[in-house]
Amino acid sequence: GAGVSQSPSNKVTEKGKDVELRCDPISGHTALYWYRQRLGQGLEFLIYFQGNSAPDKSGLPSDRFSAERTGESVSTLTIQRTQQEDSAVYLCASSLAWAGHNEQFFGPGTRLTVL
Amino acid sequence: DQQVKQNSPSLSVQEGRISILNCDYTNSMFDYFLWYKKYPAEGPTFLISISSIKDKNEDGRFTVFLNKSAKHLSLHIVPSQPGDSAVYFCAASVDKIIFGKGTRLHILP
C-alpha cells in the first residue's frame, strides 16, 4: 500500500506569514509523529498523536506551532507568524502503535524556507 | 542537552570493509534503541533495533551492539556496499523517541 505522504514537498514563505503542512499517514496506523530537522541537526521531536488520546505536545518549540489530527487520518502542522529559524525539513511518521518498539514509517518531508 | 550523541558527523569506508557507526546516550531509562538510514530528499527508513535487555542483534549485513554499562551502541555493516552511503541516525526511546544528529557514511569504490 501507499506510504506516508506529505505536502507540499517544498514551501517558501515570507517571515510573518502562516504556513500549514499536511501529512497523510499509512492507513491503519494509530500513531503519528511530527519531527523537524534543521540544517546540520538531528531529528527534533515536535508532537505525537496516538489514537484518541490527548497528543503529546512537549516538543513544540513555541505557541506559534500547533498540530491537529482528524481521527486516525490526516494531520496538519501549522506554524503561525513564521520566523527564519523555522526554516527546516518537517518530517511526519506513522506507526501501528507507540513506536518505542514499533517501526516508524517516515514521509519524504516538507522543506520549509522562511525568507 | 543531547541525550543521544553521534560524535562523528561523517565516516568514509572502503567498499567491502566493515563500517562501524557509534552512538552514546546519557539516559539510563532508555529501553529500546533503533537505527534509521536516510537518503537525500527521502524520509528516514528503519534499519535495525535492539531492546535494552539484549547486547546484540543481527540482521544480514547489519549488527547492532549495546553496551549498557558504557551507555554506548554501535552499528556494524559488513561488507560495506555502495548503496550503504547515506546518513545513519541512532535513536533511543522511553516515552518518546530521541534521535541523534546522524553520521554521514561514504562508501568508497
Backbone of each chain as ProteinMPNN parsed JSONL, in Angstrom:
{"seq_chain_A": "GAGVSQSPSNKVTEKGKDVELRCDPISGHTALYWYRQRLGQGLEFLIYFQGNSAPDKSGLPSDRFSAERTGESVSTLTIQRTQQEDSAVYLCASSLAWAGHNEQFFGPGTRLTVL", "coords_chain_A": {"N_chain_A": [[0.812, -1.193, 0.0], [0.203, 2.404, -0.026], [2.717, 4.648, 1.132], [3.687, 6.934, 3.768], [2.612, 10.159, 3.081], [3.447, 13.55, 2.325], [2.632, 16.999, 2.103], [3.046, 20.468, 1.193], [5.901, 19.485, -0.881], [7.924, 21.283, -0.935], [8.171, 24.508, 0.515], [8.19, 27.919, 0.312], [8.207, 30.832, 2.124], [7.327, 34.086, 3.371], [8.736, 35.847, 6.106], [6.726, 36.084, 8.976], [4.371, 35.216, 7.836], [1.725, 32.73, 7.896], [1.947, 29.15, 7.813], [0.844, 25.961, 6.599], [1.261, 22.574, 6.981], [0.891, 19.338, 5.629], [0.114, 15.942, 6.455], [-0.318, 12.652, 5.426], [-0.922, 9.709, 6.869], [0.023, 6.181, 6.914], [-2.598, 3.996, 6.166], [-4.506, 2.75, 8.848], [-2.546, 3.041, 10.729], [-2.174, 3.998, 13.997], [-0.631, 5.736, 15.401], [1.005, 8.873, 15.093], [3.557, 11.129, 14.194], [5.33, 14.201, 14.384], [8.335, 15.648, 13.29], [11.187, 17.825, 13.154], [13.943, 18.775, 11.138], [16.605, 20.695, 11.338], [19.195, 22.364, 9.5], [22.099, 20.488, 9.57], [21.452, 19.356, 11.965], [19.968, 16.906, 14.216], [17.0, 14.805, 14.226], [14.316, 16.459, 15.493], [11.952, 16.02, 17.905], [8.548, 16.935, 17.723], [5.635, 16.665, 18.085], [3.198, 14.211, 19.078], [0.691, 11.958, 18.191], [-1.636, 9.609, 19.38], [-4.026, 7.505, 18.601], [-7.133, 8.233, 20.053], [-6.21, 9.551, 22.203], [-5.021, 12.316, 24.237], [-2.805, 14.49, 22.563], [0.81, 14.352, 22.697], [2.423, 17.135, 23.235], [4.871, 18.029, 23.897], [7.208, 18.644, 22.542], [6.857, 20.865, 20.961], [8.148, 23.923, 19.897], [7.3, 26.546, 20.414], [4.398, 28.649, 21.098], [3.569, 29.337, 18.643], [3.436, 27.179, 17.1], [1.295, 24.551, 16.166], [-0.707, 21.582, 16.004], [-2.979, 19.355, 14.426], [-5.054, 16.45, 14.332], [-7.252, 14.47, 12.554], [-9.182, 12.088, 13.752], [-7.868, 8.985, 12.985], [-6.469, 9.751, 10.786], [-5.527, 12.152, 8.465], [-3.086, 14.662, 9.301], [-2.351, 17.998, 10.256], [0.187, 20.398, 10.479], [0.626, 23.5, 11.798], [2.238, 26.566, 11.467], [2.411, 29.624, 12.854], [2.952, 33.072, 12.078], [5.613, 32.92, 10.898], [9.131, 32.527, 11.449], [12.592, 33.121, 10.608], [14.176, 31.17, 11.788], [12.543, 29.013, 11.751], [12.946, 27.674, 9.468], [13.456, 24.597, 8.003], [13.481, 21.006, 7.474], [10.462, 19.409, 7.671], [9.308, 16.539, 9.05], [7.069, 13.824, 8.901], [5.843, 10.947, 10.541], [4.464, 7.65, 10.833], [3.07, 4.934, 12.767], [2.129, 1.579, 13.751], [1.469, 1.429, 16.422], [2.431, 2.759, 19.579], [5.623, 3.827, 18.96], [7.907, 3.141, 20.285], [8.648, 0.539, 20.358], [7.969, -0.208, 17.908], [8.292, -0.066, 14.387], [8.751, 3.051, 12.835], [7.35, 4.721, 10.087], [8.451, 6.938, 7.773], [7.518, 9.967, 6.074], [8.448, 11.794, 3.049], [9.044, 14.36, 3.775], [8.655, 17.94, 4.269], [10.196, 20.681, 2.952], [10.772, 23.647, 4.429], [11.257, 27.006, 3.838], [11.949, 30.061, 5.184], [11.904, 33.32, 4.344]], "CA_chain_A": [[0.0, 0.0, 0.0], [0.909, 3.676, -0.085], [3.455, 5.027, 2.322], [3.323, 8.223, 4.341], [2.821, 11.247, 2.126], [3.443, 14.888, 2.903], [2.523, 18.08, 1.125], [3.81, 20.383, -0.058], [7.262, 18.978, -0.705], [8.722, 22.478, -0.659], [7.38, 25.698, 0.787], [8.95, 29.134, 0.58], [7.283, 31.821, 2.642], [7.942, 35.286, 3.93], [8.677, 35.985, 7.562], [5.48, 36.647, 9.482], [3.209, 34.542, 7.273], [1.376, 31.43, 8.465], [2.025, 28.029, 6.879], [0.185, 24.732, 7.015], [1.89, 21.4, 6.383], [-0.044, 18.225, 5.704], [0.654, 14.583, 6.492], [-1.252, 11.539, 5.276], [-0.215, 8.524, 7.368], [-0.36, 4.891, 6.363], [-3.917, 3.595, 6.652], [-4.465, 1.78, 9.942], [-1.557, 3.43, 11.738], [-2.825, 4.818, 15.013], [0.323, 6.711, 15.939], [1.525, 9.819, 14.107], [4.578, 11.976, 14.805], [5.969, 15.261, 13.611], [9.706, 15.996, 13.653], [11.825, 18.744, 12.225], [15.392, 18.647, 11.039], [17.291, 21.88, 10.881], [20.445, 22.08, 8.808], [23.188, 20.006, 10.417], [20.951, 18.875, 13.246], [19.233, 15.646, 14.197], [15.54, 14.883, 14.157], [13.801, 17.061, 16.723], [10.556, 15.64, 18.138], [7.631, 18.066, 17.903], [4.343, 16.298, 18.645], [2.859, 12.808, 18.874], [-0.721, 11.603, 18.332], [-1.9, 8.179, 19.493], [-5.448, 7.228, 18.646], [-7.978, 9.317, 20.56], [-5.601, 10.126, 23.41], [-4.522, 13.68, 24.114], [-1.473, 14.454, 21.951], [1.995, 14.764, 23.444], [2.874, 18.357, 22.562], [6.01, 18.511, 24.674], [8.307, 19.069, 21.701], [6.563, 22.078, 20.189], [9.108, 24.921, 20.382], [6.637, 27.776, 20.873], [2.95, 28.625, 20.885], [3.268, 29.596, 17.231], [3.304, 25.864, 16.483], [0.17, 23.738, 16.607], [-0.993, 20.474, 15.097], [-4.253, 18.675, 14.616], [-5.225, 15.191, 13.606], [-8.643, 14.057, 12.469], [-9.281, 10.645, 13.995], [-6.603, 8.304, 12.731], [-6.095, 10.034, 9.407], [-4.663, 13.283, 8.119], [-2.657, 15.619, 10.312], [-1.785, 19.256, 9.758], [1.062, 21.159, 11.374], [0.502, 24.909, 11.461], [3.193, 27.487, 12.075], [1.93, 30.987, 12.695], [3.946, 34.162, 12.146], [6.878, 32.21, 10.709], [10.41, 33.195, 11.659], [13.65, 32.5, 9.808], [14.678, 29.972, 12.467], [11.624, 27.898, 11.498], [13.389, 27.001, 8.243], [13.867, 23.228, 8.319], [12.663, 19.958, 6.856], [9.474, 18.903, 8.631], [9.053, 15.132, 8.732], [5.955, 13.156, 9.555], [5.997, 9.492, 10.579], [3.349, 6.948, 11.467], [3.359, 3.561, 13.167], [0.935, 0.84, 14.138], [1.142, 1.789, 17.798], [3.547, 3.515, 20.139], [6.766, 3.371, 18.176], [9.094, 2.795, 21.044], [9.042, -0.799, 19.963], [7.427, -0.457, 16.581], [8.94, 0.696, 13.342], [8.118, 4.25, 12.317], [7.481, 4.923, 8.65], [8.551, 8.375, 7.554], [7.256, 10.574, 4.784], [9.639, 12.41, 2.438], [9.306, 15.648, 4.402], [8.379, 19.235, 3.637], [11.289, 21.632, 3.188], [10.245, 24.987, 4.638], [12.237, 28.09, 3.816], [11.352, 31.338, 5.578], [12.8, 34.391, 3.862]], "C_chain_A": [[0.849, 1.248, 0.0], [1.61, 3.932, 1.231], [2.927, 6.325, 2.889], [3.591, 9.299, 3.291], [2.714, 12.592, 2.833], [3.318, 15.908, 1.786], [2.51, 19.426, 1.846], [5.194, 19.789, 0.182], [8.213, 20.118, -0.388], [7.79, 23.652, -0.423], [8.323, 26.85, 1.096], [7.951, 30.198, 1.013], [8.042, 33.014, 3.193], [7.766, 35.3, 5.441], [7.364, 36.66, 7.966], [4.228, 35.986, 8.943], [2.961, 33.225, 8.008], [1.54, 30.356, 7.394], [1.335, 26.81, 7.482], [0.797, 23.571, 6.249], [0.986, 20.201, 6.629], [0.682, 16.889, 5.71], [-0.49, 13.588, 6.358], [-0.539, 10.265, 5.723], [-0.646, 7.269, 6.62], [-1.687, 4.479, 7.004], [-3.789, 2.53, 7.74], [-3.439, 2.098, 11.008], [-2.194, 4.388, 12.727], [-1.92, 5.92, 15.546], [0.881, 7.585, 14.815], [2.429, 10.824, 14.814], [4.987, 13.07, 13.827], [7.357, 15.515, 14.195], [10.144, 17.141, 12.752], [13.327, 18.524, 12.283], [15.946, 19.94, 10.483], [18.615, 21.47, 10.275], [21.519, 21.664, 9.806], [22.753, 19.466, 11.761], [20.256, 17.522, 13.089], [17.746, 15.877, 14.059], [15.014, 15.35, 15.509], [12.32, 16.728, 16.847], [9.703, 16.888, 18.363], [6.359, 17.646, 18.643], [4.005, 14.871, 18.246], [1.369, 12.612, 19.132], [-0.826, 10.081, 18.443], [-3.39, 7.982, 19.662], [-6.236, 8.445, 19.089], [-7.426, 9.956, 21.826], [-5.173, 11.56, 23.156], [-3.108, 13.637, 23.528], [-0.384, 14.88, 22.921], [2.606, 15.947, 22.699], [4.196, 18.87, 23.136], [7.17, 19.018, 23.822], [8.053, 20.344, 20.909], [7.395, 23.231, 20.743], [8.486, 26.215, 20.874], [5.149, 27.679, 20.596], [2.572, 29.025, 19.465], [3.021, 28.278, 16.479], [2.078, 25.145, 17.048], [-0.043, 22.632, 15.585], [-2.329, 19.877, 15.45], [-4.23, 17.365, 13.857], [-6.694, 14.818, 13.681], [-8.72, 12.548, 12.609], [-7.935, 9.985, 13.838], [-6.176, 8.542, 11.295], [-5.186, 11.251, 9.348], [-4.311, 14.131, 9.331], [-2.134, 16.872, 9.625], [-0.962, 19.912, 10.856], [1.004, 22.605, 10.903], [1.554, 25.715, 12.205], [2.703, 28.898, 11.789], [3.089, 31.976, 12.794], [5.358, 33.583, 12.016], [8.079, 33.131, 10.91], [11.47, 32.467, 10.847], [14.174, 31.222, 10.467], [13.73, 28.784, 12.333], [12.02, 27.131, 10.237], [13.982, 25.644, 8.602], [13.115, 22.279, 7.388], [11.748, 19.416, 7.941], [9.062, 17.506, 8.182], [7.889, 14.604, 9.548], [6.231, 11.652, 9.513], [4.745, 8.888, 11.196], [3.793, 5.535, 11.826], [2.081, 2.908, 13.646], [0.491, 1.202, 15.546], [2.291, 2.634, 18.291], [4.855, 2.947, 19.586], [8.008, 3.111, 18.986], [9.596, 1.425, 20.646], [8.483, -1.17, 18.594], [8.082, 0.462, 15.567], [8.1, 1.906, 12.957], [8.37, 4.325, 10.827], [7.41, 6.428, 8.392], [8.078, 8.767, 6.163], [8.513, 11.245, 4.262], [9.971, 13.781, 3.013], [8.827, 16.831, 3.583], [9.533, 20.16, 3.984], [10.704, 23.03, 3.26], [11.384, 25.995, 4.663], [11.509, 29.389, 4.131], [12.335, 32.45, 5.228], [12.749, 35.62, 4.766]], "O_chain_A": [[2.078, 1.17, 0.024], [1.167, 3.497, 2.294], [1.836, 6.767, 2.528], [4.665, 9.342, 2.69], [1.983, 12.743, 3.812], [3.823, 15.715, 0.68], [2.024, 19.525, 2.973], [5.606, 19.612, 1.329], [9.19, 19.939, 0.34], [6.753, 23.779, -1.073], [9.142, 26.776, 2.011], [6.954, 30.431, 0.328], [9.245, 32.948, 3.445], [6.765, 34.819, 5.971], [6.952, 37.661, 7.381], [3.144, 36.156, 9.501], [3.855, 32.677, 8.653], [1.303, 30.609, 6.213], [1.255, 26.653, 8.7], [0.846, 23.583, 5.019], [0.391, 20.065, 7.698], [1.717, 16.719, 5.065], [-1.492, 13.664, 7.07], [0.358, 9.788, 5.028], [-1.564, 7.3, 5.8], [-1.873, 4.598, 8.215], [-3.069, 1.544, 7.584], [-3.451, 1.493, 12.08], [-2.689, 5.451, 12.353], [-2.398, 6.92, 16.081], [1.188, 7.097, 13.728], [2.107, 11.307, 15.899], [4.988, 12.878, 12.611], [7.538, 15.587, 15.411], [9.537, 17.391, 11.711], [13.895, 18.149, 13.309], [15.778, 20.245, 9.302], [19.1, 20.363, 10.507], [21.813, 22.384, 10.76], [23.59, 19.151, 12.607], [19.995, 17.063, 11.976], [17.291, 16.993, 13.809], [15.244, 14.71, 16.535], [11.522, 17.11, 15.991], [10.094, 17.789, 19.106], [6.038, 18.196, 19.697], [4.46, 14.377, 17.214], [0.847, 13.044, 20.159], [-0.182, 9.353, 17.688], [-3.95, 8.252, 20.724], [-6.042, 9.547, 18.577], [-8.08, 10.794, 22.447], [-4.984, 11.972, 22.011], [-2.294, 12.822, 23.961], [-0.62, 15.661, 23.843], [3.232, 15.774, 21.653], [4.588, 20.01, 22.886], [8.028, 19.745, 24.322], [8.963, 20.849, 20.25], [7.351, 23.492, 21.945], [9.095, 26.917, 21.68], [4.689, 26.743, 19.941], [1.391, 29.051, 19.119], [2.473, 28.267, 15.376], [1.855, 25.135, 18.259], [0.392, 22.74, 14.438], [-2.757, 19.887, 16.604], [-3.496, 17.193, 12.883], [-7.3, 14.849, 14.752], [-8.361, 11.814, 11.688], [-6.965, 10.379, 14.485], [-5.597, 7.665, 10.656], [-4.207, 11.356, 10.086], [-5.109, 14.301, 10.253], [-1.548, 16.805, 8.545], [-1.376, 19.969, 12.014], [1.299, 22.899, 9.745], [1.735, 25.566, 13.414], [2.594, 29.313, 10.635], [4.071, 31.743, 13.5], [6.188, 33.739, 12.911], [8.049, 34.32, 10.595], [11.267, 31.322, 10.443], [14.575, 30.29, 9.77], [14.062, 27.674, 12.749], [11.484, 26.055, 9.97], [14.904, 25.558, 9.413], [12.239, 22.688, 6.626], [12.211, 19.01, 9.007], [8.538, 17.317, 7.084], [7.75, 14.905, 10.733], [6.797, 11.152, 8.54], [4.054, 9.533, 11.984], [4.757, 5.009, 11.269], [1.082, 3.577, 13.913], [-0.704, 1.275, 15.833], [3.051, 3.174, 17.487], [5.15, 1.76, 19.725], [9.074, 2.879, 18.416], [10.8, 1.173, 20.6], [8.532, -2.331, 18.188], [8.386, 1.619, 15.857], [6.888, 1.799, 12.776], [9.469, 4.03, 10.358], [6.437, 7.093, 8.749], [8.216, 8.008, 5.203], [9.534, 11.269, 4.948], [11.056, 14.309, 2.77], [8.622, 16.735, 2.373], [9.819, 20.399, 5.157], [10.194, 23.544, 2.264], [12.348, 25.849, 5.415], [10.569, 29.771, 3.434], [13.449, 32.506, 5.749], [13.438, 36.607, 4.507]]}, "seq_chain_B": "DQQVKQNSPSLSVQEGRISILNCDYTNSMFDYFLWYKKYPAEGPTFLISISSIKDKNEDGRFTVFLNKSAKHLSLHIVPSQPGDSAVYFCAASVDKIIFGKGTRLHILP", "coords_chain_B": {"N_chain_B": [[20.47, 19.86, 25.912], [21.879, 17.032, 24.882], [20.625, 13.899, 24.624], [21.131, 11.718, 23.101], [23.928, 10.953, 21.353], [25.831, 11.317, 18.455], [28.931, 11.328, 17.66], [30.569, 11.445, 15.462], [30.415, 13.214, 12.595], [30.781, 12.4, 9.997], [31.874, 9.578, 8.009], [34.176, 7.635, 6.223], [34.49, 4.73, 4.305], [36.084, 1.948, 2.81], [34.751, 0.125, 0.082], [33.495, -3.118, 0.733], [34.798, -3.381, 3.137], [34.467, -3.231, 6.77], [31.975, -1.16, 8.203], [31.668, 0.939, 10.961], [29.486, 2.446, 13.039], [28.983, 4.745, 15.592], [27.337, 5.441, 18.732], [26.358, 7.292, 21.545], [24.664, 7.482, 24.683], [22.822, 9.177, 27.289], [20.729, 8.789, 29.052], [19.751, 6.472, 31.291], [17.335, 5.262, 31.406], [16.363, 4.655, 28.933], [14.835, 2.174, 26.95], [14.834, 0.97, 24.535], [16.475, 0.791, 21.441], [17.228, 2.178, 18.268], [18.166, 2.119, 14.813], [18.183, 4.243, 12.018], [18.157, 4.87, 8.529], [18.983, 7.282, 6.094], [18.418, 8.57, 2.924], [19.26, 11.266, 0.644], [16.718, 13.736, 0.263], [14.708, 12.016, 0.982], [12.568, 10.432, 3.451], [13.673, 9.137, 6.663], [14.425, 5.62, 6.961], [13.626, 2.68, 8.708], [16.103, 0.572, 10.115], [17.386, -1.319, 11.927], [16.913, -2.66, 15.24], [17.262, -2.776, 18.865], [16.566, -4.249, 21.962], [16.857, -3.122, 25.356], [17.443, -5.225, 26.979], [19.04, -6.907, 25.674], [22.291, -7.584, 24.176], [23.156, -7.723, 21.642], [22.085, -7.664, 18.272], [21.347, -9.079, 15.187], [21.017, -8.715, 11.683], [21.229, -9.859, 8.722], [23.619, -8.168, 6.889], [23.892, -6.306, 8.832], [24.598, -5.46, 12.159], [23.797, -4.709, 15.473], [25.27, -3.574, 18.412], [25.025, -3.395, 21.916], [26.191, -1.743, 24.735], [25.484, -1.457, 27.825], [26.637, -0.657, 30.241], [28.521, 1.153, 29.471], [26.909, 2.909, 28.218], [26.596, 2.891, 25.421], [26.167, 2.322, 21.96], [26.615, 0.527, 18.894], [26.65, 0.294, 15.344], [27.301, -2.138, 13.047], [28.308, -2.699, 9.766], [28.761, -5.104, 7.44], [29.784, -6.95, 4.59], [30.626, -3.601, 3.57], [28.698, -1.776, 1.199], [28.226, 0.062, -1.9], [25.599, 1.139, -1.937], [25.121, 1.58, 0.69], [25.891, 4.071, 1.364], [24.837, 6.848, 3.002], [22.944, 8.821, 5.395], [23.058, 7.957, 8.767], [20.973, 7.521, 11.49], [20.977, 7.268, 14.941], [18.731, 6.233, 17.47], [16.822, 6.466, 20.494], [14.514, 5.221, 22.919], [12.062, 5.907, 25.463], [9.677, 7.203, 26.756], [9.285, 8.717, 24.583], [10.724, 9.013, 21.314], [14.091, 9.725, 20.895], [16.331, 11.235, 18.76], [19.674, 11.05, 17.426], [22.154, 13.281, 15.916], [23.019, 12.246, 13.571], [25.175, 10.4, 11.316], [27.107, 10.747, 8.48], [27.7, 8.371, 6.12], [30.155, 7.405, 3.842], [30.754, 5.269, 1.243], [33.535, 4.136, -0.266], [34.7, 3.486, -3.586]], "CA_chain_B": [[21.107, 18.681, 26.484], [21.706, 15.931, 23.951], [20.559, 12.603, 25.287], [21.663, 10.732, 22.156], [25.023, 11.646, 20.683], [26.629, 10.674, 17.42], [30.025, 12.29, 17.676], [31.234, 11.517, 14.163], [29.481, 13.703, 11.581], [30.934, 11.657, 8.753], [32.77, 8.424, 8.04], [34.432, 7.072, 4.896], [34.936, 3.336, 4.408], [36.298, 1.286, 1.524], [33.782, -0.919, -0.264], [33.912, -4.46, 1.133], [35.295, -3.382, 4.511], [33.437, -3.058, 7.804], [31.623, 0.189, 8.66], [31.237, 0.945, 12.37], [28.902, 3.729, 13.409], [28.879, 4.764, 17.045], [26.297, 6.268, 19.342], [26.39, 7.305, 23.008], [23.449, 8.054, 25.262], [23.013, 9.584, 28.683], [19.573, 8.427, 29.875], [19.768, 5.037, 31.575], [15.959, 4.758, 31.34], [16.037, 4.21, 27.576], [14.649, 0.73, 26.95], [14.866, 0.445, 23.167], [17.376, 1.577, 20.6], [16.933, 1.936, 16.862], [18.965, 2.79, 13.787], [17.474, 4.594, 10.809], [19.024, 5.239, 7.409], [18.309, 8.322, 5.326], [18.978, 9.052, 1.668], [18.865, 12.651, 0.37], [15.358, 14.028, -0.217], [13.772, 10.978, 1.409], [12.463, 10.287, 4.885], [14.457, 8.026, 7.216], [13.825, 4.286, 6.958], [14.07, 1.834, 9.81], [17.135, -0.382, 9.727], [17.531, -2.389, 12.906], [16.685, -2.181, 16.6], [17.681, -3.669, 19.929], [15.995, -4.0, 23.275], [17.897, -2.905, 26.366], [17.758, -6.477, 27.687], [19.961, -7.664, 24.838], [23.528, -6.871, 23.879], [23.479, -7.86, 20.216], [21.02, -8.074, 17.353], [21.939, -9.199, 13.862], [20.074, -8.858, 10.575], [22.0, -9.849, 7.487], [24.93, -7.488, 6.981], [23.809, -5.291, 9.889], [24.596, -5.928, 13.545], [23.848, -3.644, 16.468], [25.808, -3.98, 19.705], [24.669, -2.487, 23.001], [26.982, -1.842, 25.953], [24.722, -0.614, 28.742], [27.493, -0.071, 31.281], [29.184, 2.309, 28.856], [25.858, 3.696, 27.545], [27.136, 3.004, 24.069], [25.794, 1.3, 20.993], [27.28, 0.671, 17.607], [26.083, -0.408, 14.194], [28.334, -2.689, 12.179], [27.842, -3.087, 8.438], [29.845, -5.843, 6.8], [30.691, -5.998, 3.992], [30.013, -2.347, 3.146], [28.381, -1.718, -0.229], [27.985, 1.453, -2.33], [24.25, 1.557, -1.56], [25.073, 1.907, 2.117], [26.196, 5.502, 1.52], [23.612, 7.506, 3.488], [23.065, 9.319, 6.768], [22.535, 6.983, 9.721], [20.543, 8.108, 12.75], [20.768, 6.46, 16.124], [17.592, 6.733, 18.225], [16.552, 5.74, 21.729], [13.152, 5.529, 23.367], [11.445, 5.505, 26.717], [8.306, 7.647, 26.5], [9.306, 9.254, 23.222], [11.964, 8.627, 20.63], [15.085, 10.784, 20.782], [17.267, 10.936, 17.681], [20.953, 11.733, 17.349], [22.305, 14.2, 14.793], [23.313, 11.496, 12.365], [26.525, 10.24, 10.776], [27.063, 10.519, 7.029], [28.619, 7.299, 5.714], [30.547, 7.363, 2.434], [31.426, 4.026, 0.869], [34.468, 4.458, -1.35], [34.875, 2.348, -4.512]], "C_chain_B": [[20.831, 17.492, 25.574], [21.71, 14.613, 24.694], [21.119, 11.485, 24.414], [22.708, 11.439, 21.304], [25.694, 10.768, 19.639], [27.771, 11.639, 17.131], [30.78, 12.394, 16.354], [30.24, 12.004, 13.118], [29.587, 12.931, 10.277], [31.979, 10.561, 8.915], [32.928, 7.919, 6.613], [35.036, 5.685, 5.049], [35.072, 2.759, 3.009], [35.219, 0.213, 1.315], [34.337, -2.291, 0.126], [34.415, -4.539, 2.566], [34.131, -3.22, 5.493], [33.235, -1.575, 8.12], [31.139, 0.074, 10.098], [30.771, 2.343, 12.718], [28.593, 3.694, 14.908], [27.846, 5.75, 17.551], [26.427, 6.162, 20.856], [25.107, 7.924, 23.533], [23.67, 8.33, 26.739], [21.903, 9.081, 29.607], [19.521, 6.911, 30.084], [18.365, 4.419, 31.541], [15.556, 4.315, 29.928], [15.906, 2.689, 27.561], [14.668, 0.124, 25.546], [15.703, 1.383, 22.325], [17.159, 1.184, 19.148], [17.953, 2.658, 15.99], [18.089, 3.025, 12.571], [18.499, 5.052, 9.783], [18.266, 6.258, 6.564], [19.104, 8.671, 4.085], [18.522, 10.487, 1.455], [17.445, 12.743, -0.19], [14.354, 12.919, 0.084], [13.66, 11.0, 2.928], [13.329, 9.139, 5.379], [13.695, 6.703, 7.092], [14.451, 3.458, 8.06], [15.058, 0.786, 9.316], [17.164, -1.583, 10.674], [17.318, -1.811, 14.299], [17.201, -3.202, 17.603], [17.017, -3.263, 21.229], [17.122, -3.86, 24.289], [18.25, -4.177, 27.133], [18.709, -7.357, 26.875], [21.257, -6.885, 24.651], [23.924, -6.963, 22.407], [22.223, -8.248, 19.445], [21.582, -8.02, 15.94], [20.846, -9.376, 12.811], [20.859, -8.721, 9.28], [23.358, -9.195, 7.679], [25.007, -6.511, 8.149], [23.745, -5.946, 11.273], [24.654, -4.719, 14.461], [24.317, -4.249, 17.781], [25.44, -2.934, 20.746], [25.526, -2.773, 24.218], [26.352, -0.902, 26.97], [25.599, 0.035, 29.795], [28.195, 1.166, 30.751], [28.186, 3.266, 28.213], [26.275, 3.981, 26.106], [26.524, 1.933, 23.191], [26.477, 1.58, 19.673], [26.544, -0.16, 16.571], [27.24, -0.844, 13.312], [27.694, -3.104, 10.854], [29.007, -3.816, 7.763], [29.29, -6.893, 5.839], [29.953, -4.734, 3.553], [29.846, -2.338, 1.626], [28.091, -0.264, -0.621], [26.614, 1.985, -1.916], [24.097, 1.876, -0.091], [25.409, 3.37, 2.371], [24.894, 6.249, 1.829], [23.932, 8.158, 4.823], [22.385, 8.317, 7.695], [22.214, 7.693, 11.036], [20.399, 7.019, 13.802], [19.58, 7.064, 16.879], [17.377, 5.864, 19.459], [15.183, 6.135, 22.244], [12.913, 5.115, 24.805], [9.98, 5.948, 26.61], [8.188, 8.375, 25.167], [10.635, 8.868, 22.604], [12.846, 9.852, 20.477], [16.109, 10.367, 19.74], [18.588, 11.676, 17.894], [21.019, 12.608, 16.109], [22.637, 13.49, 13.496], [24.785, 11.455, 12.022], [26.392, 9.948, 9.292], [28.133, 9.497, 6.661], [28.863, 7.364, 4.219], [31.255, 6.031, 2.178], [32.249, 4.319, -0.389], [34.678, 3.258, -2.26], [36.282, 1.771, -4.445]], "O_chain_B": [[19.705, 17.002, 25.497], [22.704, 14.256, 25.327], [21.53, 10.439, 24.915], [22.402, 12.412, 20.614], [26.072, 9.628, 19.909], [27.592, 12.642, 16.441], [31.548, 13.335, 16.153], [29.305, 11.277, 12.783], [28.612, 12.816, 9.535], [32.831, 10.597, 9.803], [31.948, 7.787, 5.879], [35.973, 5.486, 5.822], [34.263, 3.051, 2.128], [34.836, -0.499, 2.243], [35.506, -2.587, -0.122], [34.459, -5.62, 3.154], [32.974, -3.091, 5.095], [34.201, -0.829, 8.282], [30.309, -0.776, 10.419], [31.546, 3.299, 12.697], [28.015, 2.733, 15.415], [27.526, 6.746, 16.902], [26.588, 5.065, 21.391], [24.529, 8.8, 22.889], [24.585, 7.788, 27.359], [22.113, 8.96, 30.814], [19.271, 6.161, 29.141], [18.22, 3.2, 31.635], [14.522, 3.671, 29.753], [16.764, 1.988, 28.097], [14.535, -1.089, 25.387], [15.648, 2.603, 22.476], [16.937, 0.015, 18.833], [18.523, 3.675, 16.385], [17.35, 2.14, 12.14], [19.568, 5.556, 10.129], [17.063, 6.122, 6.342], [20.283, 9.017, 4.154], [17.507, 10.898, 2.017], [17.034, 11.925, -1.013], [13.269, 12.89, -0.496], [14.541, 11.518, 3.615], [13.686, 8.257, 4.598], [12.465, 6.682, 7.118], [15.654, 3.531, 8.309], [14.882, 0.192, 8.252], [16.985, -2.725, 10.249], [17.517, -0.616, 14.517], [17.534, -4.333, 17.25], [16.922, -2.079, 21.552], [18.208, -4.41, 24.104], [19.245, -4.207, 27.857], [19.128, -8.419, 27.334], [21.321, -5.687, 24.927], [24.906, -6.356, 21.981], [21.412, -9.051, 19.906], [22.213, -7.038, 15.547], [19.873, -10.099, 13.028], [21.119, -7.615, 8.805], [24.148, -9.614, 8.525], [26.068, -5.95, 8.423], [22.951, -6.855, 11.517], [25.46, -3.811, 14.254], [23.83, -5.295, 18.209], [25.532, -1.733, 20.491], [25.588, -3.91, 24.686], [26.64, 0.295, 26.986], [25.335, 1.166, 30.205], [28.436, 2.118, 31.494], [28.576, 4.322, 27.717], [26.302, 5.123, 25.647], [26.375, 0.783, 23.605], [26.865, 2.71, 19.375], [25.908, -1.167, 16.88], [28.054, -0.027, 12.883], [26.664, -3.778, 10.834], [30.076, -3.248, 7.541], [28.408, -7.66, 6.225], [28.775, -4.798, 3.202], [30.702, -2.809, 0.878], [27.749, 0.55, 0.237], [26.486, 3.163, -1.579], [23.06, 2.387, 0.333], [25.228, 3.857, 3.486], [23.971, 6.272, 1.015], [25.053, 8.06, 5.32], [21.264, 7.882, 7.433], [23.061, 8.371, 11.617], [19.775, 5.984, 13.569], [19.439, 8.286, 16.922], [17.708, 4.678, 19.465], [14.738, 7.262, 22.028], [13.464, 4.132, 25.3], [9.116, 5.1, 26.386], [7.079, 8.616, 24.689], [11.557, 8.446, 23.301], [12.402, 10.891, 19.987], [16.684, 9.282, 19.821], [18.624, 12.769, 18.46], [20.062, 12.675, 15.338], [22.54, 14.087, 12.424], [25.549, 12.349, 12.383], [25.671, 9.037, 8.885], [29.324, 9.73, 6.867], [27.925, 7.378, 3.422], [32.247, 5.716, 2.835], [31.712, 4.698, -1.43], [34.82, 2.134, -1.778], [36.592, 0.816, -5.157]]}, "name": "protein", "num_of_chains": 2, "seq": "GAGVSQSPSNKVTEKGKDVELRCDPISGHTALYWYRQRLGQGLEFLIYFQGNSAPDKSGLPSDRFSAERTGESVSTLTIQRTQQEDSAVYLCASSLAWAGHNEQFFGPGTRLTVLDQQVKQNSPSLSVQEGRISILNCDYTNSMFDYFLWYKKYPAEGPTFLISISSIKDKNEDGRFTVFLNKSAKHLSLHIVPSQPGDSAVYFCAASVDKIIFGKGTRLHILP"}
